[in-house]
Amino acid sequence: MSHTLHHLRKPRLQRSELAVPGSNVEMIRKAAEGAADYVFLDMEDAVAPPDKEKARENIIRALNEIDWRARGKTISIRINGLDTHYMYRDVVDVMEQAGDRLDTILVPKVGVPADLYMVEALVNQIEMAKGFETRVGLEALIETALGMANVEAIAAYGGRLEAMHFGVADYAASCKARTVSIGGLNPDYPGDQWHFALSRMTVACRAYGLRAVDGPFGDFSDPEAYLDAAKRVAALGIEGKWAIHPSQIELANEVFSPPAKEVARARRIIEALKEAEEQGKGAAALDGKMIDAASERMARNVLVVHEAIERAAQAA
C-alpha cells in the first residue's frame, strides 16, 4: 500500500437518489415519505427558467417544514450552473434561510476544481455568518467533456467535496455522442459506451476518498433496462444510482444492497482469516477458494454497506 492514502471523506448511504423538481410541491412532499436513501431538490435542469425563483422558495420551505433526517434521508439540493445568474442566489438564499437543515449541495457541470472553490467560498462565509454548527458537503456532477478531462484534479480538490456523480445526458451532448435514450445503450456500439467514463470517474473517486454515484436512466417504463444499467455500474464499484421516477427507487435499493448470501459469506471470510492468523497463516481456504487480506478488505466493504442499511432502517 502506498504511504499516500485518502480515506473515505464522508460515508453516507446513497443506494438510491431521487431527483425531485423544486417547482413541484406535491412531488417534494411524496419524496419525504418514499424509500429513497437520498433526495435532491432540483433548481437546475428539471425547472424551467420562469419557475426558478419559485422553485427556490419551495425548496427553502420544504427544508424548514419537513424533518428529512428524522425520516432517515440525506437531503441535498442541485443548484444552477456557475454560468447562470441563478446560481449565487440559489446558494445564498437556501444556505442563509435553511443551511442548517441541508446535508449537501450538488454542483452541476463541474469542469475545473475552481468551480467547487467558488461554491465553497460562499458556503463557508454563510455558515460562519449564521453561526451554523452543521457542515454542508459538496458533490460534483461530472457531465461535460471538460469535467471528465479534469476528473482526477476535481476529485483531489478536497475541502467539502464528498462525492461525484456521472451525468450521462449532458455528457453525451458535450461529447456529441449518439444516444437512443438517457443512459441507454446504442446498439451500434459493441458494449457499453459509458463504461470508460464511469470507470474513470470511479477510479478518481476511490483514489481520493469520494463516493461514486451514477446518474439518471431516462426510460422509467423499462425497469429491466434500469436494472441492467445499475448492475453494470455496481460491478465497477459505484455505490448508487439516481431515480428520476419513484418506480426506480426500489430497483436501485435492490441492486446496491448486498444480498444476504453475500453478507453471510463476508462474515465467514473474516472469521476464517482470523482463525488462519491465530495459526500464523496469512491466507486460508474457504469453499475451495483461496482467501487472503484482499478478500478481507472486500468482505468488510460488504459489511459496511449492510450495517449502514440496517441503521437507516432503524432510523426510518
DANORTA-V448951 format. One line per field, one symbol per residue. ss: DSSP state (a for helix, b for strand, c for the rest). A space follows every 10 residues. Layout:
ss=???
This chain:
ss=cccccccccc cccccbbbbb bcccaaaaaa aaaccccbbb bbccccccaa aaaaaaaaaa aaaaacccaa accbbbbbcc ccccccaaaa aaaaaaaaaa accbbbbccc ccaaaaaaaa aaaaaaaaaa ccccccbbbb bbccaaaaac aaaaaccccc bbbbbbcaaa aaaaaccccc cccccccccc ccccaaaaaa aaaaaaaccc bbbbcccccc ccaaaaaaaa aaaaaacccb bbbccaaaaa aaaaacccca aaaaaaaaaa aaaaaaaacc cccbbbccbb bcaaaaaaaa aaaaaaaaaa aaaaac
